[in-house]
Amino acid sequence: MAESRRVTVSDANTRNRLARTRVSGYRDEAARMDLLIQTFFLRPYVFGFLVAYLVLAVRDMGPRRTLLFSGWTCAVAWTAEFTSTRVGIPFGLYHYTGTTRFEELFISNVPFFDSMSFVFLAYAAYCLARFLLRRQQGLPVVGLAGVLMMLLDVVIDPLAVRGDRWFLGRIFYYPDGGALFGVPLSNFAGWVIVGWVAIEGFMLIGGRAPVRSPNGGVALYYGILAFSLVIAWWIREPMLFGLGVLLHVSLLLVVWACYAVNGNRAARRAFASGSQSAFEYTDR
């Protein structure tokens, strides 16, 4: 009889532990969902760019390839951030302060939205590269997209380092500082590499290239740039503002010059072809 009571008590204790574990699991799940929701409201500008990306990318690439691009690029970016915060590769060594850990979703020590922001930045750079080169894929597109992504970061990362002066907040820092507005040059090389890996990997596993116009992504690229330049001006960083304008205006001038040269060549070829046709007609 005593043995029976001990078994009953033991079973009851086990059931209570399971119930407490289940309740704790529900609470953890609810807490994670709350963090995810808070993440979207903590950085509404990032959320806005992300929504714009999703709308444009689905129209451009279709839902399946958009999901693939998002998942792959986010994974590449998170890996790069995780290794950089430990061994300094590829962005250089930096650390997240963790001040927003209870306000937004983290994956290990990396804020989820930081990795997600690479997705719309990479897509915008990819679209601009497609637009400028007039082709959908290939190594030239990948190479240029990585550089274009880095050119955005020339303004973005110095602003992020100064996050305590605007509504981002001080979320990370470079312990050794850096040569360009407190950012190490290795960071910009890392952005080129991450852009290359993300876009080339997507091309390899994503199947056929997009067939629609990249114009929406081009608008997204310059929307992100304009937002960053406005913040630079607002926090009174005229040198950073000027550098961003100089780099991107120079890029546009180079592109315009290339198109002008190519246009002149095409015009000369058309003129030569037309002249030859006229001579042939005269001979007849």
C-alpha atoms as an extended CHARMM CRD file, in Angstrom:
* protein
*
       284  EXT
         1         1  MET       CA              0.0000000000        0.0000000000        0.0000000000  PROA      1               0.0000000000
         2         2  ALA       CA              2.8330000000        2.3930000000        0.9340000000  PROA      2               0.0000000000
         3         3  GLU       CA              4.6190000000        1.4320000000       -2.2800000000  PROA      3               0.0000000000
         4         4  SER       CA              1.4590000000        2.2130000000       -4.2460000000  PROA      4               0.0000000000
         5         5  ARG       CA              1.2130000000        5.6640000000       -2.6170000000  PROA      5               0.0000000000
         6         6  ARG       CA              4.8920000000        6.3570000000       -3.4360000000  PROA      6               0.0000000000
         7         7  VAL       CA              4.2880000000        5.4410000000       -7.1020000000  PROA      7               0.0000000000
         8         8  THR       CA              1.1940000000        7.6470000000       -7.2130000000  PROA      8               0.0000000000
         9         9  VAL       CA              3.0730000000       10.5890000000       -5.6910000000  PROA      9               0.0000000000
        10        10  SER       CA              5.9850000000       10.0130000000       -8.0800000000  PROA      10              0.0000000000
        11        11  ASP       CA              3.6270000000        9.9640000000      -11.0770000000  PROA      11              0.0000000000
        12        12  ALA       CA              1.9660000000       13.1450000000       -9.8750000000  PROA      12              0.0000000000
        13        13  ASN       CA              5.3450000000       14.8620000000       -9.4860000000  PROA      13              0.0000000000
        14        14  THR       CA              6.3140000000       13.7770000000      -12.9950000000  PROA      14              0.0000000000
        15        15  ARG       CA              3.0580000000       15.1160000000      -14.4100000000  PROA      15              0.0000000000
        16        16  ASN       CA              3.5750000000       18.4070000000      -12.5710000000  PROA      16              0.0000000000
        17        17  ARG       CA              7.1160000000       18.7490000000      -13.9270000000  PROA      17              0.0000000000
        18        18  LEU       CA              5.8750000000       18.0430000000      -17.4560000000  PROA      18              0.0000000000
        19        19  ALA       CA              3.0810000000       20.5760000000      -17.0290000000  PROA      19              0.0000000000
        20        20  ARG       CA              5.5420000000       23.2170000000      -15.7680000000  PROA      20              0.0000000000
        21        21  THR       CA              7.8820000000       22.4600000000      -18.6800000000  PROA      21              0.0000000000
        22        22  ARG       CA              4.9860000000       22.7530000000      -21.1180000000  PROA      22              0.0000000000
        23        23  VAL       CA              3.8820000000       26.0820000000      -19.6280000000  PROA      23              0.0000000000
        24        24  SER       CA              7.4690000000       27.3170000000      -19.6850000000  PROA      24              0.0000000000
        25        25  GLY       CA              7.7370000000       26.2840000000      -23.3330000000  PROA      25              0.0000000000
        26        26  TYR       CA              4.5470000000       28.1680000000      -24.1740000000  PROA      26              0.0000000000
        27        27  ARG       CA              5.8840000000       31.2320000000      -22.3680000000  PROA      27              0.0000000000
        28        28  ASP       CA              9.2060000000       31.0090000000      -24.2280000000  PROA      28              0.0000000000
        29        29  GLU       CA              7.3590000000       30.6770000000      -27.5360000000  PROA      29              0.0000000000
        30        30  ALA       CA              5.1730000000       33.6670000000      -26.6940000000  PROA      30              0.0000000000
        31        31  ALA       CA              8.2430000000       35.6460000000      -25.6350000000  PROA      31              0.0000000000
        32        32  ARG       CA              9.9580000000       34.8820000000      -28.9480000000  PROA      32              0.0000000000
        33        33  MET       CA              6.8780000000       35.9750000000      -30.8780000000  PROA      33              0.0000000000
        34        34  ASP       CA              6.7170000000       39.1910000000      -28.8310000000  PROA      34              0.0000000000
        35        35  LEU       CA             10.3850000000       39.8560000000      -29.6130000000  PROA      35              0.0000000000
        36        36  LEU       CA              9.7850000000       39.2340000000      -33.3120000000  PROA      36              0.0000000000
        37        37  ILE       CA              6.8900000000       41.7120000000      -33.3250000000  PROA      37              0.0000000000
        38        38  GLN       CA              8.9290000000       44.2530000000      -31.3510000000  PROA      38              0.0000000000
        39        39  THR       CA             11.7500000000       43.8280000000      -33.8750000000  PROA      39              0.0000000000
        40        40  PHE       CA              9.5510000000       45.1370000000      -36.6790000000  PROA      40              0.0000000000
        41        41  PHE       CA              8.4900000000       48.1960000000      -34.6690000000  PROA      41              0.0000000000
        42        42  LEU       CA             11.9410000000       48.9500000000      -33.2330000000  PROA      42              0.0000000000
        43        43  ARG       CA             13.3510000000       49.7890000000      -36.6770000000  PROA      43              0.0000000000
        44        44  PRO       CA             10.4020000000       50.8470000000      -38.8570000000  PROA      44              0.0000000000
        45        45  TYR       CA             12.6540000000       52.1860000000      -41.6190000000  PROA      45              0.0000000000
        46        46  VAL       CA             14.2770000000       48.7550000000      -42.0240000000  PROA      46              0.0000000000
        47        47  PHE       CA             10.8340000000       47.1720000000      -42.0160000000  PROA      47              0.0000000000
        48        48  GLY       CA              9.7360000000       49.6160000000      -44.7210000000  PROA      48              0.0000000000
        49        49  PHE       CA             12.7000000000       48.7910000000      -46.9560000000  PROA      49              0.0000000000
        50        50  LEU       CA             12.0990000000       45.0880000000      -46.3610000000  PROA      50              0.0000000000
        51        51  VAL       CA              8.4440000000       45.3230000000      -47.4050000000  PROA      51              0.0000000000
        52        52  ALA       CA              9.4290000000       47.3020000000      -50.5140000000  PROA      52              0.0000000000
        53        53  TYR       CA             12.0000000000       44.6280000000      -51.3480000000  PROA      53              0.0000000000
        54        54  LEU       CA              9.4670000000       41.8150000000      -50.9910000000  PROA      54              0.0000000000
        55        55  VAL       CA              6.9400000000       43.5320000000      -53.2570000000  PROA      55              0.0000000000
        56        56  LEU       CA              9.5410000000       44.3430000000      -55.9150000000  PROA      56              0.0000000000
        57        57  ALA       CA             11.3640000000       41.0160000000      -55.7530000000  PROA      57              0.0000000000
        58        58  VAL       CA              8.1950000000       38.9310000000      -56.0410000000  PROA      58              0.0000000000
        59        59  ARG       CA              7.2300000000       40.8890000000      -59.1500000000  PROA      59              0.0000000000
        60        60  ASP       CA             10.7550000000       40.5800000000      -60.5250000000  PROA      60              0.0000000000
        61        61  MET       CA             11.7370000000       37.0150000000      -59.6080000000  PROA      61              0.0000000000
        62        62  GLY       CA              8.5710000000       35.3040000000      -58.3990000000  PROA      62              0.0000000000
        63        63  PRO       CA              7.7510000000       34.1690000000      -54.8340000000  PROA      63              0.0000000000
        64        64  ARG       CA              9.8580000000       30.9840000000      -54.8380000000  PROA      64              0.0000000000
        65        65  ARG       CA             13.0430000000       32.6650000000      -56.0000000000  PROA      65              0.0000000000
        66        66  THR       CA             12.4120000000       35.6280000000      -53.6860000000  PROA      66              0.0000000000
        67        67  LEU       CA             12.1700000000       33.2480000000      -50.7300000000  PROA      67              0.0000000000
        68        68  LEU       CA             15.3500000000       31.5170000000      -51.8740000000  PROA      68              0.0000000000
        69        69  PHE       CA             17.2140000000       34.8080000000      -52.3050000000  PROA      69              0.0000000000
        70        70  SER       CA             16.0580000000       36.0160000000      -48.8750000000  PROA      70              0.0000000000
        71        71  GLY       CA             16.9710000000       32.8370000000      -47.0060000000  PROA      71              0.0000000000
        72        72  TRP       CA             20.3300000000       32.3620000000      -48.7180000000  PROA      72              0.0000000000
        73        73  THR       CA             21.4600000000       35.9880000000      -48.4200000000  PROA      73              0.0000000000
        74        74  CYS       CA             20.3570000000       36.2300000000      -44.7880000000  PROA      74              0.0000000000
        75        75  ALA       CA             22.2780000000       33.0340000000      -43.9720000000  PROA      75              0.0000000000
        76        76  VAL       CA             25.4260000000       34.3270000000      -45.7070000000  PROA      76              0.0000000000
        77        77  ALA       CA             25.1490000000       37.6810000000      -43.9210000000  PROA      77              0.0000000000
        78        78  TRP       CA             24.5190000000       36.1230000000      -40.5020000000  PROA      78              0.0000000000
        79        79  THR       CA             27.5180000000       33.8040000000      -40.9180000000  PROA      79              0.0000000000
        80        80  ALA       CA             29.7350000000       36.7350000000      -41.8990000000  PROA      80              0.0000000000
        81        81  GLU       CA             28.5410000000       38.7580000000      -38.9050000000  PROA      81              0.0000000000
        82        82  PHE       CA             28.9250000000       35.8440000000      -36.5130000000  PROA      82              0.0000000000
        83        83  THR       CA             32.5250000000       35.1760000000      -37.5810000000  PROA      83              0.0000000000
        84        84  SER       CA             33.3870000000       38.8850000000      -37.6530000000  PROA      84              0.0000000000
        85        85  THR       CA             32.2520000000       39.3610000000      -34.0530000000  PROA      85              0.0000000000
        86        86  ARG       CA             34.5620000000       36.5190000000      -33.0310000000  PROA      86              0.0000000000
        87        87  VAL       CA             37.6250000000       36.4420000000      -35.2840000000  PROA      87              0.0000000000
        88        88  GLY       CA             37.2160000000       39.6090000000      -37.3670000000  PROA      88              0.0000000000
        89        89  ILE       CA             36.5860000000       37.9200000000      -40.7320000000  PROA      89              0.0000000000
        90        90  PRO       CA             35.4340000000       39.3050000000      -43.1520000000  PROA      90              0.0000000000
        91        91  PHE       CA             34.2770000000       42.6960000000      -41.7810000000  PROA      91              0.0000000000
        92        92  GLY       CA             36.9700000000       43.2450000000      -39.1910000000  PROA      92              0.0000000000
        93        93  LEU       CA             36.4510000000       42.7170000000      -35.4760000000  PROA      93              0.0000000000
        94        94  TYR       CA             33.4140000000       44.3950000000      -33.9520000000  PROA      94              0.0000000000
        95        95  HSD       CA             31.0010000000       43.6680000000      -31.1180000000  PROA      95              0.0000000000
        96        96  TYR       CA             27.2830000000       44.1610000000      -30.6020000000  PROA      96              0.0000000000
        97        97  THR       CA             26.5180000000       45.9930000000      -27.3800000000  PROA      97              0.0000000000
        98        98  GLY       CA             23.4140000000       43.9090000000      -26.6380000000  PROA      98              0.0000000000
        99        99  THR       CA             21.4810000000       46.9740000000      -25.4720000000  PROA      99              0.0000000000
       100       100  THR       CA             18.4750000000       45.9080000000      -27.5660000000  PROA      100             0.0000000000
       101       101  ARG       CA             18.5850000000       42.2150000000      -26.6770000000  PROA      101             0.0000000000
       102       102  PHE       CA             15.2140000000       42.4220000000      -24.8810000000  PROA      102             0.0000000000
       103       103  GLU       CA             13.7040000000       44.6810000000      -27.5480000000  PROA      103             0.0000000000
       104       104  GLU       CA             14.4000000000       42.7120000000      -30.7310000000  PROA      104             0.0000000000
       105       105  LEU       CA             15.1100000000       39.1820000000      -31.8880000000  PROA      105             0.0000000000
       106       106  PHE       CA             18.7230000000       37.9960000000      -31.7140000000  PROA      106             0.0000000000
       107       107  ILE       CA             20.1900000000       34.8560000000      -33.2850000000  PROA      107             0.0000000000
       108       108  SER       CA             23.1300000000       34.0560000000      -31.0290000000  PROA      108             0.0000000000
       109       109  ASN       CA             24.7960000000       37.4600000000      -30.5840000000  PROA      109             0.0000000000
       110       110  VAL       CA             23.5990000000       38.9670000000      -33.8960000000  PROA      110             0.0000000000
       111       111  PRO       CA             20.3680000000       41.0110000000      -34.2270000000  PROA      111             0.0000000000
       112       112  PHE       CA             18.0430000000       39.3240000000      -36.7120000000  PROA      112             0.0000000000
       113       113  PHE       CA             17.2100000000       42.5280000000      -38.5780000000  PROA      113             0.0000000000
       114       114  ASP       CA             20.8920000000       43.3240000000      -39.1400000000  PROA      114             0.0000000000
       115       115  SER       CA             21.2750000000       40.1440000000      -41.1600000000  PROA      115             0.0000000000
       116       116  MET       CA             17.9200000000       40.7050000000      -42.8880000000  PROA      116             0.0000000000
       117       117  SER       CA             18.9680000000       44.1820000000      -43.9990000000  PROA      117             0.0000000000
       118       118  PHE       CA             21.6570000000       42.6040000000      -46.1840000000  PROA      118             0.0000000000
       119       119  VAL       CA             18.8590000000       40.9820000000      -48.1790000000  PROA      119             0.0000000000
       120       120  PHE       CA             17.3150000000       44.1610000000      -49.5570000000  PROA      120             0.0000000000
       121       121  LEU       CA             20.7330000000       45.8270000000      -49.9060000000  PROA      121             0.0000000000
       122       122  ALA       CA             22.0280000000       42.9080000000      -51.9890000000  PROA      122             0.0000000000
       123       123  TYR       CA             18.8820000000       42.8250000000      -54.1020000000  PROA      123             0.0000000000
       124       124  ALA       CA             19.0280000000       46.5650000000      -54.7870000000  PROA      124             0.0000000000
       125       125  ALA       CA             22.7000000000       46.3210000000      -55.8030000000  PROA      125             0.0000000000
       126       126  TYR       CA             21.9340000000       43.2710000000      -57.9700000000  PROA      126             0.0000000000
       127       127  CYS       CA             19.1610000000       45.1690000000      -59.7770000000  PROA      127             0.0000000000
       128       128  LEU       CA             21.3530000000       48.2140000000      -60.3760000000  PROA      128             0.0000000000
       129       129  ALA       CA             24.1230000000       45.9880000000      -61.7620000000  PROA      129             0.0000000000
       130       130  ARG       CA             21.6190000000       44.3210000000      -64.1140000000  PROA      130             0.0000000000
       131       131  PHE       CA             20.3410000000       47.7270000000      -65.1810000000  PROA      131             0.0000000000
       132       132  LEU       CA             23.8020000000       49.1680000000      -65.8380000000  PROA      132             0.0000000000
       133       133  LEU       CA             25.2060000000       46.1510000000      -67.6730000000  PROA      133             0.0000000000
       134       134  ARG       CA             22.0000000000       45.3480000000      -69.5710000000  PROA      134             0.0000000000
       135       135  ARG       CA             22.3310000000       41.6900000000      -68.7300000000  PROA      135             0.0000000000
       136       136  GLN       CA             20.6930000000       39.3960000000      -66.1980000000  PROA      136             0.0000000000
       137       137  GLN       CA             23.5480000000       37.3090000000      -64.8350000000  PROA      137             0.0000000000
       138       138  GLY       CA             27.1940000000       36.3530000000      -65.2160000000  PROA      138             0.0000000000
       139       139  LEU       CA             30.4230000000       37.3020000000      -63.4460000000  PROA      139             0.0000000000
       140       140  PRO       CA             30.3150000000       40.9800000000      -64.5190000000  PROA      140             0.0000000000
       141       141  VAL       CA             26.8970000000       41.3420000000      -62.8580000000  PROA      141             0.0000000000
       142       142  VAL       CA             28.1110000000       39.6150000000      -59.6860000000  PROA      142             0.0000000000
       143       143  GLY       CA             31.3030000000       41.6770000000      -59.5420000000  PROA      143             0.0000000000
       144       144  LEU       CA             29.5660000000       45.0010000000      -60.0640000000  PROA      144             0.0000000000
       145       145  ALA       CA             26.7620000000       44.1400000000      -57.6180000000  PROA      145             0.0000000000
       146       146  GLY       CA             29.2970000000       43.4800000000      -54.8510000000  PROA      146             0.0000000000
       147       147  VAL       CA             30.9770000000       46.8340000000      -55.4770000000  PROA      147             0.0000000000
       148       148  LEU       CA             27.6400000000       48.6710000000      -55.5990000000  PROA      148             0.0000000000
       149       149  MET       CA             26.6230000000       47.0820000000      -52.3080000000  PROA      149             0.0000000000
       150       150  MET       CA             29.8900000000       48.2490000000      -50.7580000000  PROA      150             0.0000000000
       151       151  LEU       CA             29.3470000000       51.8000000000      -52.0560000000  PROA      151             0.0000000000
       152       152  LEU       CA             26.0820000000       51.9290000000      -50.1140000000  PROA      152             0.0000000000
       153       153  ASP       CA             27.9030000000       50.7710000000      -47.0020000000  PROA      153             0.0000000000
       154       154  VAL       CA             30.4420000000       53.5910000000      -47.2900000000  PROA      154             0.0000000000
       155       155  VAL       CA             27.6260000000       55.7620000000      -45.9240000000  PROA      155             0.0000000000
       156       156  ILE       CA             25.6260000000       53.1680000000      -43.9680000000  PROA      156             0.0000000000
       157       157  ASP       CA             28.3220000000       51.7890000000      -41.6640000000  PROA      157             0.0000000000
       158       158  PRO       CA             29.7500000000       55.1330000000      -40.4900000000  PROA      158             0.0000000000
       159       159  LEU       CA             26.1650000000       56.1650000000      -39.7210000000  PROA      159             0.0000000000
       160       160  ALA       CA             25.6180000000       52.9490000000      -37.7560000000  PROA      160             0.0000000000
       161       161  VAL       CA             28.7670000000       53.6140000000      -35.7090000000  PROA      161             0.0000000000
       162       162  ARG       CA             27.2030000000       56.9850000000      -34.8680000000  PROA      162             0.0000000000
       163       163  GLY       CA             23.8520000000       55.3870000000      -34.0530000000  PROA      163             0.0000000000
       164       164  ASP       CA             23.7100000000       57.0910000000      -30.6460000000  PROA      164             0.0000000000
       165       165  ARG       CA             23.2430000000       60.3970000000      -32.4970000000  PROA      165             0.0000000000
       166       166  TRP       CA             20.0550000000       59.3030000000      -34.2550000000  PROA      166             0.0000000000
       167       167  PHE       CA             17.2230000000       56.8290000000      -33.7030000000  PROA      167             0.0000000000
       168       168  LEU       CA             19.2600000000       53.6630000000      -34.4170000000  PROA      168             0.0000000000
       169       169  GLY       CA             21.0360000000       53.7450000000      -31.0560000000  PROA      169             0.0000000000
       170       170  ARG       CA             24.5240000000       52.4970000000      -30.2770000000  PROA      170             0.0000000000
       171       171  ILE       CA             24.1290000000       48.8260000000      -31.1540000000  PROA      171             0.0000000000
       172       172  PHE       CA             27.7280000000       47.8950000000      -32.0510000000  PROA      172             0.0000000000
       173       173  TYR       CA             31.2800000000       49.2250000000      -32.0450000000  PROA      173             0.0000000000
       174       174  TYR       CA             34.7350000000       48.5140000000      -33.4640000000  PROA      174             0.0000000000
       175       175  PRO       CA             37.1320000000       48.1320000000      -30.5210000000  PROA      175             0.0000000000
       176       176  ASP       CA             40.0770000000       49.3920000000      -32.5840000000  PROA      176             0.0000000000
       177       177  GLY       CA             38.2040000000       52.0250000000      -34.5640000000  PROA      177             0.0000000000
       178       178  GLY       CA             38.9130000000       52.4630000000      -38.2490000000  PROA      178             0.0000000000
       179       179  ALA       CA             40.4090000000       54.6850000000      -40.9260000000  PROA      179             0.0000000000
       180       180  LEU       CA             37.1660000000       55.8240000000      -42.5840000000  PROA      180             0.0000000000
       181       181  PHE       CA             34.8830000000       57.6210000000      -40.1330000000  PROA      181             0.0000000000
       182       182  GLY       CA             35.7310000000       55.0540000000      -37.4520000000  PROA      182             0.0000000000
       183       183  VAL       CA             35.1750000000       52.0420000000      -39.7200000000  PROA      183             0.0000000000
       184       184  PRO       CA             38.0970000000       49.7610000000      -40.7390000000  PROA      184             0.0000000000
       185       185  LEU       CA             38.7590000000       49.3770000000      -44.4570000000  PROA      185             0.0000000000
       186       186  SER       CA             38.4540000000       45.5950000000      -44.0780000000  PROA      186             0.0000000000
       187       187  ASN       CA             34.7390000000       46.1410000000      -43.4690000000  PROA      187             0.0000000000
       188       188  PHE       CA             34.2300000000       47.4390000000      -46.9910000000  PROA      188             0.0000000000
       189       189  ALA       CA             36.2030000000       44.5610000000      -48.4960000000  PROA      189             0.0000000000
       190       190  GLY       CA             33.9660000000       42.2470000000      -46.4710000000  PROA      190             0.0000000000
       191       191  TRP       CA             30.8530000000       43.8170000000      -47.9560000000  PROA      191             0.0000000000
       192       192  VAL       CA             32.1260000000       43.2110000000      -51.4860000000  PROA      192             0.0000000000
       193       193  ILE       CA             32.8540000000       39.5720000000      -50.6280000000  PROA      193             0.0000000000
       194       194  VAL       CA             29.4810000000       39.0090000000      -48.9550000000  PROA      194             0.0000000000
       195       195  GLY       CA             27.7450000000       40.5780000000      -51.9510000000  PROA      195             0.0000000000
       196       196  TRP       CA             29.6340000000       38.3140000000      -54.3360000000  PROA      196             0.0000000000
       197       197  VAL       CA             28.9420000000       35.1520000000      -52.3300000000  PROA      197             0.0000000000
       198       198  ALA       CA             25.2530000000       35.9820000000      -51.8330000000  PROA      198             0.0000000000
       199       199  ILE       CA             24.5000000000       36.8330000000      -55.4570000000  PROA      199             0.0000000000
       200       200  GLU       CA             26.7140000000       34.2200000000      -57.1220000000  PROA      200             0.0000000000
       201       201  GLY       CA             25.3450000000       31.5440000000      -54.7930000000  PROA      201             0.0000000000
       202       202  PHE       CA             21.8040000000       32.6050000000      -55.6130000000  PROA      202             0.0000000000
       203       203  MET       CA             22.5360000000       32.4210000000      -59.3340000000  PROA      203             0.0000000000
       204       204  LEU       CA             23.9440000000       28.9180000000      -58.9470000000  PROA      204             0.0000000000
       205       205  ILE       CA             21.0430000000       27.5150000000      -56.9260000000  PROA      205             0.0000000000
       206       206  GLY       CA             18.2200000000       29.7940000000      -58.0870000000  PROA      206             0.0000000000
       207       207  GLY       CA             17.7880000000       28.5830000000      -61.6330000000  PROA      207             0.0000000000
       208       208  ARG       CA             16.9800000000       30.9070000000      -64.5060000000  PROA      208             0.0000000000
       209       209  ALA       CA             17.6580000000       34.6090000000      -64.2450000000  PROA      209             0.0000000000
       210       210  PRO       CA             14.8520000000       37.1550000000      -63.7790000000  PROA      210             0.0000000000
       211       211  VAL       CA             13.2180000000       38.2370000000      -67.0190000000  PROA      211             0.0000000000
       212       212  ARG       CA             11.4730000000       41.3960000000      -65.8330000000  PROA      212             0.0000000000
       213       213  SER       CA             12.7800000000       44.9270000000      -65.5320000000  PROA      213             0.0000000000
       214       214  PRO       CA             15.1050000000       45.6830000000      -62.5800000000  PROA      214             0.0000000000
       215       215  ASN       CA             13.9080000000       49.3070000000      -62.4410000000  PROA      215             0.0000000000
       216       216  GLY       CA             12.0740000000       48.8080000000      -59.1400000000  PROA      216             0.0000000000
       217       217  GLY       CA             15.2480000000       47.5480000000      -57.4910000000  PROA      217             0.0000000000
       218       218  VAL       CA             17.1670000000       50.5140000000      -58.9150000000  PROA      218             0.0000000000
       219       219  ALA       CA             14.6510000000       52.8570000000      -57.2670000000  PROA      219             0.0000000000
       220       220  LEU       CA             15.0830000000       50.9180000000      -54.0070000000  PROA      220             0.0000000000
       221       221  TYR       CA             18.8830000000       51.3370000000      -54.2320000000  PROA      221             0.0000000000
       222       222  TYR       CA             18.6500000000       55.0990000000      -54.5650000000  PROA      222             0.0000000000
       223       223  GLY       CA             15.9090000000       55.2700000000      -51.9560000000  PROA      223             0.0000000000
       224       224  ILE       CA             18.2590000000       53.6230000000      -49.4450000000  PROA      224             0.0000000000
       225       225  LEU       CA             21.0800000000       55.9570000000      -50.4930000000  PROA      225             0.0000000000
       226       226  ALA       CA             18.8520000000       59.0300000000      -50.1580000000  PROA      226             0.0000000000
       227       227  PHE       CA             17.6960000000       57.9490000000      -46.6800000000  PROA      227             0.0000000000
       228       228  SER       CA             21.3210000000       57.4450000000      -45.5870000000  PROA      228             0.0000000000
       229       229  LEU       CA             22.4310000000       60.8220000000      -46.9600000000  PROA      229             0.0000000000
       230       230  VAL       CA             19.5440000000       62.5870000000      -45.2040000000  PROA      230             0.0000000000
       231       231  ILE       CA             20.5850000000       60.9950000000      -41.8940000000  PROA      231             0.0000000000
       232       232  ALA       CA             24.2280000000       62.0100000000      -42.5010000000  PROA      232             0.0000000000
       233       233  TRP       CA             23.1350000000       65.6080000000      -43.0770000000  PROA      233             0.0000000000
       234       234  TRP       CA             20.7360000000       65.5490000000      -40.1250000000  PROA      234             0.0000000000
       235       235  ILE       CA             23.4310000000       64.4840000000      -37.6360000000  PROA      235             0.0000000000
       236       236  ARG       CA             25.7760000000       67.1380000000      -39.0640000000  PROA      236             0.0000000000
       237       237  GLU       CA             28.3000000000       64.9230000000      -40.8100000000  PROA      237             0.0000000000
       238       238  PRO       CA             28.9990000000       67.0250000000      -43.9350000000  PROA      238             0.0000000000
       239       239  MET       CA             32.1770000000       65.1160000000      -44.8170000000  PROA      239             0.0000000000
       240       240  LEU       CA             30.3300000000       61.7930000000      -44.8160000000  PROA      240             0.0000000000
       241       241  PHE       CA             27.4610000000       63.3380000000      -46.7680000000  PROA      241             0.0000000000
       242       242  GLY       CA             29.9070000000       64.7880000000      -49.2940000000  PROA      242             0.0000000000
       243       243  LEU       CA             31.7780000000       61.5030000000      -49.6780000000  PROA      243             0.0000000000
       244       244  GLY       CA             28.5470000000       59.6270000000      -50.3540000000  PROA      244             0.0000000000
       245       245  VAL       CA             27.4210000000       62.1610000000      -52.9430000000  PROA      245             0.0000000000
       246       246  LEU       CA             30.8650000000       62.2530000000      -54.5890000000  PROA      246             0.0000000000
       247       247  LEU       CA             31.1500000000       58.4720000000      -54.8960000000  PROA      247             0.0000000000
       248       248  HSD       CA             27.6990000000       57.9500000000      -56.3410000000  PROA      248             0.0000000000
       249       249  VAL       CA             27.7640000000       60.9610000000      -58.6630000000  PROA      249             0.0000000000
       250       250  SER       CA             31.1560000000       59.7410000000      -59.9250000000  PROA      250             0.0000000000
       251       251  LEU       CA             29.6220000000       56.3210000000      -60.5220000000  PROA      251             0.0000000000
       252       252  LEU       CA             26.7760000000       57.8510000000      -62.5150000000  PROA      252             0.0000000000
       253       253  LEU       CA             29.2290000000       59.9110000000      -64.5910000000  PROA      253             0.0000000000
       254       254  VAL       CA             31.2990000000       56.8200000000      -65.3940000000  PROA      254             0.0000000000
       255       255  VAL       CA             28.1710000000       54.9280000000      -66.3830000000  PROA      255             0.0000000000
       256       256  TRP       CA             26.9590000000       57.8500000000      -68.5010000000  PROA      256             0.0000000000
       257       257  ALA       CA             30.3590000000       58.0600000000      -70.2260000000  PROA      257             0.0000000000
       258       258  CYS       CA             30.3310000000       54.3250000000      -70.9620000000  PROA      258             0.0000000000
       259       259  TYR       CA             26.8540000000       54.5440000000      -72.4490000000  PROA      259             0.0000000000
       260       260  ALA       CA             27.8470000000       57.5970000000      -74.4690000000  PROA      260             0.0000000000
       261       261  VAL       CA             30.8610000000       55.7690000000      -75.9170000000  PROA      261             0.0000000000
       262       262  ASN       CA             28.8140000000       52.6580000000      -76.6390000000  PROA      262             0.0000000000
       263       263  GLY       CA             26.0530000000       54.7850000000      -78.1360000000  PROA      263             0.0000000000
       264       264  ASN       CA             28.5120000000       56.5570000000      -80.4390000000  PROA      264             0.0000000000
       265       265  ARG       CA             29.9460000000       53.2270000000      -81.5310000000  PROA      265             0.0000000000
       266       266  ALA       CA             26.4750000000       51.8940000000      -82.2450000000  PROA      266             0.0000000000
       267       267  ALA       CA             25.6290000000       55.0650000000      -84.1730000000  PROA      267             0.0000000000
       268       268  ARG       CA             28.8150000000       54.7650000000      -86.2290000000  PROA      268             0.0000000000
       269       269  ARG       CA             28.0510000000       51.1180000000      -86.9670000000  PROA      269             0.0000000000
       270       270  ALA       CA             24.5020000000       52.0160000000      -87.9780000000  PROA      270             0.0000000000
       271       271  PHE       CA             25.7910000000       54.8630000000      -90.1610000000  PROA      271             0.0000000000
       272       272  ALA       CA             28.3770000000       52.6000000000      -91.7700000000  PROA      272             0.0000000000
       273       273  SER       CA             25.7690000000       49.9130000000      -92.3530000000  PROA      273             0.0000000000
       274       274  GLY       CA             23.3680000000       52.4600000000      -93.8220000000  PROA      274             0.0000000000
       275       275  SER       CA             26.0570000000       53.9170000000      -96.0680000000  PROA      275             0.0000000000
       276       276  GLN       CA             27.0330000000       50.4840000000      -97.3150000000  PROA      276             0.0000000000
       277       277  SER       CA             23.3970000000       49.6760000000      -98.0670000000  PROA      277             0.0000000000
       278       278  ALA       CA             23.0450000000       52.9540000000      -99.9530000000  PROA      278             0.0000000000
       279       279  PHE       CA             26.1310000000       52.2250000000     -102.0650000000  PROA      279             0.0000000000
       280       280  GLU       CA             24.8670000000       48.7360000000     -102.8240000000  PROA      280             0.0000000000
       281       281  TYR       CA             21.4960000000       50.1680000000     -103.8640000000  PROA      281             0.0000000000
       282       282  THR       CA             23.2380000000       52.7350000000     -106.1130000000  PROA      282             0.0000000000
       283       283  ASP       CA             25.3490000000       50.0270000000     -107.7450000000  PROA      283             0.0000000000
       284       284  ARG       CA             22.2100000000       48.0920000000     -108.5650000000  PROA      284             0.0000000000
